[in-house]
Amino acid sequence: MSHLHLERWSDQQAALVLGIKRSTLAKWRCLGTPAGLPPLPYSKAGRRVFYTPADVEAFAAIYVVKHDGKGGAA
C-alpha cells in the first residue's frame, strides 16, 4: 500500500510567502480574511496550523493583486 504524502507549510512558512505576519494569519483564521479575499484553507494537528503550498500560492496570486503592500487596496 502506498502512502500519499502531501506537503504542508507551517503558518510561519505561509506568512513568509505572503509577506505578512503570523499574527495576521491567526487573525484571518479567527475573524476571516479581509473583504474581497477568499478564505485561506488550513488544517490543524493539535495546536499546529498547516497550509498546503498550492492553497497559499493561489491565495498569494489574488492577494498581490488586491493589496498594494501599504495597507490599502490596489
ChimeraX commands (.cxc) that place a marker at each C-alpha (Angstrom):
marker #1 position 0.00,0.00,0.00 radius 0.5
marker #1 position 1.43,3.37,-0.98 radius 0.5
marker #1 position 1.15,6.43,1.23 radius 0.5
marker #1 position 0.21,9.75,-0.28 radius 0.5
marker #1 position 2.50,12.48,1.02 radius 0.5
marker #1 position 1.09,15.96,0.89 radius 0.5
marker #1 position 3.49,18.79,1.51 radius 0.5
marker #1 position 2.35,21.14,4.24 radius 0.5
marker #1 position 3.67,24.51,5.27 radius 0.5
marker #1 position 3.64,25.91,8.80 radius 0.5
marker #1 position 1.97,29.23,9.49 radius 0.5
marker #1 position 5.45,30.76,9.59 radius 0.5
marker #1 position 6.25,29.49,6.08 radius 0.5
marker #1 position 2.87,30.63,4.72 radius 0.5
marker #1 position 3.27,34.08,6.29 radius 0.5
marker #1 position 6.74,34.42,4.75 radius 0.5
marker #1 position 5.44,33.60,1.27 radius 0.5
marker #1 position 2.54,36.03,1.65 radius 0.5
marker #1 position 4.73,38.76,3.14 radius 0.5
marker #1 position 2.58,39.11,6.26 radius 0.5
marker #1 position 2.97,38.38,9.96 radius 0.5
marker #1 position 1.96,35.08,11.58 radius 0.5
marker #1 position -0.40,37.09,13.76 radius 0.5
marker #1 position -2.21,38.28,10.62 radius 0.5
marker #1 position -2.79,34.68,9.58 radius 0.5
marker #1 position -4.08,33.90,13.07 radius 0.5
marker #1 position -6.45,36.86,12.88 radius 0.5
marker #1 position -7.70,35.74,9.45 radius 0.5
marker #1 position -8.34,32.22,10.79 radius 0.5
marker #1 position -10.39,33.66,13.65 radius 0.5
marker #1 position -12.15,36.62,12.02 radius 0.5
marker #1 position -11.96,35.79,8.32 radius 0.5
marker #1 position -9.93,37.34,5.54 radius 0.5
marker #1 position -10.44,40.96,4.51 radius 0.5
marker #1 position -13.37,41.81,2.25 radius 0.5
marker #1 position -12.83,40.79,-1.33 radius 0.5
marker #1 position -10.46,37.94,-0.48 radius 0.5
marker #1 position -11.44,34.28,-0.35 radius 0.5
marker #1 position -10.79,32.27,2.81 radius 0.5
marker #1 position -7.35,30.67,3.04 radius 0.5
marker #1 position -7.83,26.94,3.74 radius 0.5
marker #1 position -5.81,25.45,6.58 radius 0.5
marker #1 position -5.65,22.30,8.69 radius 0.5
marker #1 position -4.70,21.71,12.29 radius 0.5
marker #1 position -2.87,18.94,14.08 radius 0.5
marker #1 position -3.21,19.67,17.76 radius 0.5
marker #1 position -2.18,23.30,18.18 radius 0.5
marker #1 position -0.13,23.42,14.99 radius 0.5
marker #1 position -1.59,25.00,11.87 radius 0.5
marker #1 position -0.70,23.94,8.34 radius 0.5
marker #1 position -1.34,25.21,4.83 radius 0.5
marker #1 position -0.78,23.48,1.50 radius 0.5
marker #1 position 1.64,25.23,-0.84 radius 0.5
marker #1 position -0.99,25.19,-3.62 radius 0.5
marker #1 position -3.54,26.98,-1.40 radius 0.5
marker #1 position -1.02,29.59,-0.26 radius 0.5
marker #1 position 0.23,30.24,-3.79 radius 0.5
marker #1 position -3.33,30.54,-5.15 radius 0.5
marker #1 position -4.21,32.96,-2.35 radius 0.5
marker #1 position -0.98,34.91,-2.92 radius 0.5
marker #1 position -1.89,35.44,-6.58 radius 0.5
marker #1 position -5.17,37.09,-5.53 radius 0.5
marker #1 position -3.71,38.90,-2.50 radius 0.5
marker #1 position -0.95,40.56,-4.51 radius 0.5
marker #1 position -3.50,41.94,-7.00 radius 0.5
marker #1 position -5.86,43.25,-4.29 radius 0.5
marker #1 position -3.25,44.57,-1.82 radius 0.5
marker #1 position -0.66,47.25,-2.60 radius 0.5
marker #1 position 1.62,46.31,0.31 radius 0.5
marker #1 position 0.95,49.59,2.13 radius 0.5
marker #1 position -2.17,48.56,3.98 radius 0.5
marker #1 position -4.60,49.61,1.27 radius 0.5
marker #1 position -6.31,48.14,-1.72 radius 0.5
marker #1 position -4.50,48.31,-5.01 radius 0.5
marker link #1:1,2 radius 0.2
marker link #1:2,3 radius 0.2
marker link #1:3,4 radius 0.2
marker link #1:4,5 radius 0.2
marker link #1:5,6 radius 0.2
marker link #1:6,7 radius 0.2
marker link #1:7,8 radius 0.2
marker link #1:8,9 radius 0.2
marker link #1:9,10 radius 0.2
marker link #1:10,11 radius 0.2
marker link #1:11,12 radius 0.2
marker link #1:12,13 radius 0.2
marker link #1:13,14 radius 0.2
marker link #1:14,15 radius 0.2
marker link #1:15,16 radius 0.2
marker link #1:16,17 radius 0.2
marker link #1:17,18 radius 0.2
marker link #1:18,19 radius 0.2
marker link #1:19,20 radius 0.2
marker link #1:20,21 radius 0.2
marker link #1:21,22 radius 0.2
marker link #1:22,23 radius 0.2
marker link #1:23,24 radius 0.2
marker link #1:24,25 radius 0.2
marker link #1:25,26 radius 0.2
marker link #1:26,27 radius 0.2
marker link #1:27,28 radius 0.2
marker link #1:28,29 radius 0.2
marker link #1:29,30 radius 0.2
marker link #1:30,31 radius 0.2
marker link #1:31,32 radius 0.2
marker link #1:32,33 radius 0.2
marker link #1:33,34 radius 0.2
marker link #1:34,35 radius 0.2
marker link #1:35,36 radius 0.2
marker link #1:36,37 radius 0.2
marker link #1:37,38 radius 0.2
marker link #1:38,39 radius 0.2
marker link #1:39,40 radius 0.2
marker link #1:40,41 radius 0.2
marker link #1:41,42 radius 0.2
marker link #1:42,43 radius 0.2
marker link #1:43,44 radius 0.2
marker link #1:44,45 radius 0.2
marker link #1:45,46 radius 0.2
marker link #1:46,47 radius 0.2
marker link #1:47,48 radius 0.2
marker link #1:48,49 radius 0.2
marker link #1:49,50 radius 0.2
marker link #1:50,51 radius 0.2
marker link #1:51,52 radius 0.2
marker link #1:52,53 radius 0.2
marker link #1:53,54 radius 0.2
marker link #1:54,55 radius 0.2
marker link #1:55,56 radius 0.2
marker link #1:56,57 radius 0.2
marker link #1:57,58 radius 0.2
marker link #1:58,59 radius 0.2
marker link #1:59,60 radius 0.2
marker link #1:60,61 radius 0.2
marker link #1:61,62 radius 0.2
marker link #1:62,63 radius 0.2
marker link #1:63,64 radius 0.2
marker link #1:64,65 radius 0.2
marker link #1:65,66 radius 0.2
marker link #1:66,67 radius 0.2
marker link #1:67,68 radius 0.2
marker link #1:68,69 radius 0.2
marker link #1:69,70 radius 0.2
marker link #1:70,71 radius 0.2
marker link #1:71,72 radius 0.2
marker link #1:72,73 radius 0.2
marker link #1:73,74 radius 0.2
view
